[in-house]
């Protein structure tokens, strides 16, 4: 579970158990944030949740605008995303997490179900069409969207990491049965997030395009995963807990966020083309890795619809 939302004790504990701690963090999250690192962890964690929550809306809009969502996204990618988020929700309940974590996990699953519903709608709507959507190289400045969806990493959205896991114990004490269950659920969910990219990357390269996929989805998920990973790393371990033990307890979620982020950046570098007048959302990556594959006509999306 993201450390910034982790409960350090039962709800019966009072603020006197957290000397020099932030009262608002304690009252809202029941987490003891005693210095700037802990506060930064909480703030970055909240920002990451906002990014994940907002990531899917651009894809909803583009799906309705182009009407080719069934060609742009891989159904296996969406299923992997839905599976990862469903395990996230189950883990939140099993580990008895805070209400905010459970509500956020429920939102993830609902957003995935809506995305899957849009996919199936356009799949049925377009099944009788005989012509496939193709891109033509006219020699004009063209642009191709990046190929992977985060969270994950990917639009099921989120390359977001599980919001649940068992509590850490001081020092190097063995995992309890509850912690083992949470760790396994987190590991399986992270694997699903990572593997979900494979069919989507294949779909992108097969189509030679990512038309119909919103890059804002990628950008927000990558930003959310970055903030999430930083929030975990900035958090101070509980008193008496070894740093190595802290990292091990949260390793699946670190891999699921920062590991997926690295893959998304690599894929984006291969997919973003040269373009004389790039859109603002492409500017950063175009500066970072220009000219990897041919561009597409920026009017192709409108023509496709």
Residue pairs with C-beta under 8 A, 6 or more apart in sequence:
1 91
1 92
1 95
1 97
1 101
1 162
1 163
1 164
1 165
1 166
1 182
1 186
1 253
2 45
2 48
2 101
2 161
2 163
2 228
2 231
2 232
2 253
3 41
3 45
3 231
3 232
3 235
3 250
4 29
4 31
4 41
4 42
4 44
4 45
4 46
4 231
4 232
4 235
5 29
5 31
5 45
5 97
5 98
5 100
5 101
5 163
6 31
6 165
6 167
6 168
7 29
7 30
7 31
7 97
7 98
7 167
8 18
8 30
8 31
8 32
8 167
8 238
9 17
9 30
11 30
13 30
15 21
15 23
15 26
15 27
17 32
18 26
18 32
18 34
19 34
20 34
21 32
21 33
21 34
22 33
22 34
22 38
22 39
22 42
25 31
25 32
25 33
25 38
25 39
25 42
26 32
26 33
29 42
29 98
29 100
30 98
31 38
31 42
32 38
33 39
33 41
33 42
34 236
35 236
37 234
37 235
37 236
38 234
38 235
38 236
40 231
40 234
41 230
41 231
41 232
41 234
41 235
42 231
44 227
44 228
44 230
44 231
44 234
45 227
45 228
45 231
47 224
47 227
48 160
48 223
48 224
48 225
48 226
48 227
48 228
48 231
49 104
49 224
50 224
51 220
51 221
51 223
51 224
51 227
52 104
52 108
52 157
52 158
52 160
52 220
52 221
52 224
53 104
53 107
54 220
55 150
55 155
55 157
55 158
55 216
55 217
55 220
55 221
55 224
56 111
56 114
56 115
56 155
56 157
56 217
58 214
58 216
58 217
58 220
59 115
59 155
59 157
59 213
59 214
59 216
59 217
60 114
60 115
60 118
61 214
62 69
62 212
62 213
62 214
62 301
63 69
63 72
63 118
63 122
63 212
64 118
65 301
65 305
66 72
66 211
66 212
66 301
66 304
66 305
67 122
67 125
67 126
67 304
67 305
68 122
68 126
68 133
68 211
68 212
68 304
68 305
69 118
69 119
69 122
69 212
70 119
70 122
70 123
70 126
71 126
71 132
71 133
71 207
71 212
72 203
72 207
72 210
72 211
72 212
72 213
73 119
73 149
73 155
73 200
73 203
73 212
73 213
74 199
74 200
74 202
74 203
75 119
75 199
76 196
76 199
76 200
77 149
77 154
77 155
77 156
77 196
77 197
77 199
77 200
77 203
78 112
78 115
78 116
78 119
78 155
78 156
78 196
79 116
79 196
80 156
80 192
80 193
80 195
80 196
80 199
81 112
81 115
81 149
81 151
81 152
81 154
81 155
81 156
81 157
81 158
81 192
81 193
81 196
82 109
82 112
82 113
82 116
82 156
83 189
83 192
84 151
84 152
84 156
84 162
84 189
84 190
84 192
84 193
84 196
85 105
85 108
85 109
85 112
85 156
85 158
85 160
85 189
86 109
87 162
87 185
87 188
87 189
87 192
88 105
88 108
88 109
88 162
88 163
88 164
88 189
89 102
89 105
89 106
89 108
89 109
90 185
91 162
91 164
91 165
91 181
91 182
91 185
91 186
91 189
92 101
92 102
92 105
92 163
92 164
93 102
93 164
94 164
94 178
94 181
94 182
94 185
95 164
95 165
95 166
95 167
95 178
95 181
95 182
97 163
97 164
101 163
101 164
104 163
105 163
105 164
108 157
108 158
108 160
111 157
112 156
112 157
115 155
115 156
115 157
133 207
133 211
133 304
135 142
135 208
135 209
135 211
135 296
135 297
135 300
136 297
137 294
138 297
140 297
141 274
141 275
141 276
141 277
141 295
141 298
142 273
142 275
142 294
142 295
142 296
142 297
142 298
142 300
143 273
143 275
143 278
143 279
143 282
143 295
143 296
143 298
144 208
144 209
144 210
144 211
144 271
144 272
144 273
144 293
144 294
144 295
144 296
145 209
145 210
145 211
145 213
145 214
145 215
145 218
145 271
146 210
146 213
146 215
146 218
146 264
146 267
146 268
146 271
146 272
146 285
147 200
147 201
147 204
147 205
147 210
147 267
147 268
147 270
147 271
148 154
148 197
148 200
148 201
148 204
148 218
148 263
148 264
148 267
148 268
149 155
149 156
149 157
149 196
149 197
149 200
149 213
149 217
149 218
149 221
150 157
150 158
150 159
150 160
150 193
150 197
150 217
150 218
150 221
150 222
150 225
150 260
150 261
150 264
151 157
151 158
151 159
151 160
151 193
151 196
151 221
151 225
151 260
152 158
152 159
152 160
152 193
152 196
152 197
152 221
152 225
152 256
152 260
153 159
153 160
153 193
153 194
153 196
153 197
153 221
153 225
153 256
153 260
153 261
153 263
153 264
154 193
154 196
154 197
154 200
154 218
154 221
154 260
154 264
155 213
155 217
155 218
155 221
156 196
157 217
157 221
158 193
158 221
158 224
158 225
159 193
159 221
159 222
159 224
159 225
159 256
159 257
159 260
159 261
159 264
160 221
160 224
160 225
160 228
160 257
161 190
161 193
161 225
161 228
161 253
161 254
161 256
161 257
162 185
162 186
162 189
162 190
162 252
162 253
162 256
164 182
164 185
164 186
165 179
165 182
165 183
165 185
165 186
165 249
165 250
165 252
165 253
166 175
166 176
166 178
166 179
166 180
166 181
166 182
166 183
166 249
167 179
168 237
168 238
168 241
168 245
168 246
168 249
168 250
169 176
169 179
169 241
169 245
170 238
170 239
170 240
170 241
171 240
171 241
171 242
171 245
172 242
172 244
172 245
173 245
175 183
179 249
183 249
183 252
186 252
186 253
186 256
187 252
189 252
189 256
190 252
190 253
190 255
190 256
190 259
193 256
193 260
194 255
194 256
194 259
194 260
194 263
197 260
197 263
197 264
197 267
201 267
204 210
204 213
204 271
208 293
209 296
210 271
211 296
211 300
211 301
211 304
212 301
212 304
215 281
215 282
216 281
218 264
218 268
219 281
221 264
222 261
222 264
222 265
225 257
225 258
225 260
225 261
225 264
226 257
226 258
226 261
228 253
228 257
229 254
229 257
229 258
229 261
232 250
232 253
232 254
232 257
233 254
237 243
237 245
237 246
238 246
247 254
268 285
268 289
269 285
269 288
269 289
269 292
270 289
270 292
270 293
271 292
271 293
272 282
272 285
272 286
272 289
272 290
272 292
273 290
273 291
273 292
273 293
273 294
273 295
273 296
274 286
274 290
274 291
274 295
275 282
275 286
275 295
275 298
278 286
297 303
